[in-house]
Amino acid sequence: MIKNILPAFVLGLTAIASTALPAAPVHAEDQKPEQVHVRGSIVSFSGSVLKVKTREGETVDVTLADGWKLASVANAAVTDIKPGDFVGIASLPSAGGGDGALEVLIFPPAMKGAGEGSYGWDLKPNSSMTNATVADAVKGVDGRTVTVSYHGKEKKIAIPDGTPVVTIAPATNDDLVPGAVVFIPAEKAASGKLAHQVLVGKNGVVPPM
């Protein structure tokens, strides 16, 4: 079951990544829907509608598309990151140069390569998301620094002690309870926000991305 859920979830992140890349001119009818990230806590879940109070304080309705997929996150450790792993790291530019991680997602092996690249992200102003393969991981005084590679490029990202590190885990509709924290890569539709994937926090672990 988990093999069916996880690749579908990452397709949402892949679609988001594609919006950050320059594209050739297209006809209006061929344009992809605008992507939007919904972060917040569940108010209610009924039928195909998930009501969420966002981190900005707004309450929004998210319509769940036919065949929508659900997953959660589980705690991992920075010491779990090893060369060859495929990771998604949200980061900010550091004053001393390079990037500092805001969070790290260690993808399961079956999801290696999903959404590969580095592109703008909206976790914080000026943040970016890098989905890439770990080339090396070096322990330092204040945490670790990883060198990741994507599309023939390399990027060094410092991971300070205390940075949230998670991996993908299973979830069921029973986890969609009021108060549960969600991250939803959705798209703007005529009827509002439409989602094909939902990532929900459970067992005290929340989606940090």
Disulfide bonds with the S-S distance in Angstrom:
none
